[in-house]
Amino acid sequence: MDNSQTLKILQDTIDKLKITKENLREMRKTNKTFPRQTNTRILDAFQSFAQFDRAPIWMMRQAGRYLPEFKEIMKNRDFFDACQDPFIAAEITLQPLKQFDLDAAIIFSDILTLPKAMGMEIIMDKEKGPVIKNKLETIDDINRIKSPDPQSLEHVYDALYLTRQALYGKQTLIGFCGAPFTVFSYMVEGETSKMFLKTKKWLYQYTQETKKVLDLIAKESAQYLINQVKEGGAQVVQIFDSFAGQIPFIDYKEFVIPSLRILLEEFKLECPTTPLIMFAKDQNGVEIIITFLKMFLGDTPLVDGFQLDSNVSDEVLVKIIESDRTIQGNLEPGVLFGTQQILKKRVSQMIEKLQTTRRFIINLSHGLTPEHEVEKVRLFIQESIRQSKLYKVREILE
Ligand code: CP3
C-alpha cells in the first residue's frame, strides 16, 4: 500500500531523516542516536529529588477509536496489518499527541503481538475483539508454543524507532507487553472472557503445565521488552496484567508472581535504569503491593511504578509513597462521560490525593474506549494540567 497520503504527522520526520521503507531497519540497527530529550517530566517522575512544574500526563489507549483520525486511517486496514507496518503504527501512535498536551506516547501495538509471534493464530474481529483460532485446549497443545522467530517482532522495534525520532524529545516513548497471566488467559480462552472458566480450569487442574507456560511467556516477554528498549528506543515500559483481578491474591501469589518475577528479573538485568510500571488490574490490595515493593535485583527495584485503579485504598497509597516508588493513575474513565462539573471535581480529588507524592503520573484507571468524546478527553487533560500546576504553586507557598 502507498502510505505517502496517509502519513500526515510522520511525513516531516521521514523527509528530514530520509527514511524509506527499504532503509529503515538498517538505519535503526546502525544509528541509535535520538533527538535530545527536552520534556523530562515522565522520566523525572522516577527520580527521587526531581523538580517539576506539574505532574506529567498520558492516557491508556490514547490512540484509539474515539479519535476520528484513527478511524480514518483504520478504515480499510486490518488491525494486525496496521501494527505490522511501522510507518502506520508510528503515525497512529503520534495522532493523540498532535492535538493533546501529553507527556508520553505509548506505541500502537497490542498485548497479543507477542503470542501471535509465538504461534497463536489471532485475528481482530471488529465486533468480538481478539479471536484465537488455535487456542490451547489440551495439555499436549503446549508443544505448539514456540519462541518467536526474531524476524517476527522486528516491526515493533522499527515502529518504536520511527516514533522516537518523530517525538523530537518532546514526549517520552513507552513500550509494553501483556503480563504472563493475561497472555496465558487469552491463549486458553481464545477470546475476551467474562468468567475465565478455562483459565481457572488450567490453573487449578493442570497447575504444573500452567506454570510451565507462564514461565515460557515470561522469558519471551522479558526479551521482547528488552528489545523494545535496546533495539527500538523505548524509554519506559509498562506491563499490562488486565486479568490479574480474576483470581484471588493467594493464587496470584502462588501461581502467577513467580513467572512475573522471572520477567522482571530478566528485564532489570539487561535494563536496570529503564523505569518499569506494573498494572495488575483489580489486584491493588496491600498484600500485592507489598509483594512487588519487596522485589529487588541487587539494589534495583523490580517495579518502579504502579498503575493504580480508581478505588485504591489509602493504606496502599501510603505504602507506595513511603517506598518512594511512582504512582500512575487513576481517574475512572467513565467520569469522562459525565458533566464538566463532576469531571473537574474528580480530577481535583485525584490530584489532592495522589500529588502528595512528587512521583505522580496522571492517567486513567483503565483505557479510553470508542464511546469517549474528543472534547471531554481534552477537558480531562486541560483540567488535570491546570489543577496540577495550582497544587504545585500552593505547595510552594505553604
Ligand atoms: O494504549 C494505547 O494507546 C496503546 C495501544 C494498545 C492497544 N491495546 C491497541 C488496541 C495497548 C496498550 C493495548 C493493550 C491491550 N490489548 C490490553 C491491555 C490493556 C487493557 O485494555 O486492559 C488488552 C486486554 C488487549 C486486548 C485487546 N485488543 C482487546 C480486548 C481488543 C478489543 C477491544 C477494543 O478495545 O477494541 C483489542 C483491540 C485493540 N487494541 C484496539 C486498539 C486501539 C482497537 C482496534 C480496533 O478495533 O480498531
Boltz pocket constraint, residues with backbone or C-beta under 6 A from the ligand:
constraints:
  - pocket:
      binder: B
      contacts: [[A, 59], [A, 60], [A, 61], [A, 62], [A, 63], [A, 64], [A, 65], [A, 74], [A, 79], [A, 106], [A, 107], [A, 108], [A, 109], [A, 110], [A, 111], [A, 112], [A, 124], [A, 125], [A, 126], [A, 128], [A, 129], [A, 130], [A, 176], [A, 192], [A, 240], [A, 242], [A, 367], [A, 368]]
      max_distance: 6.0
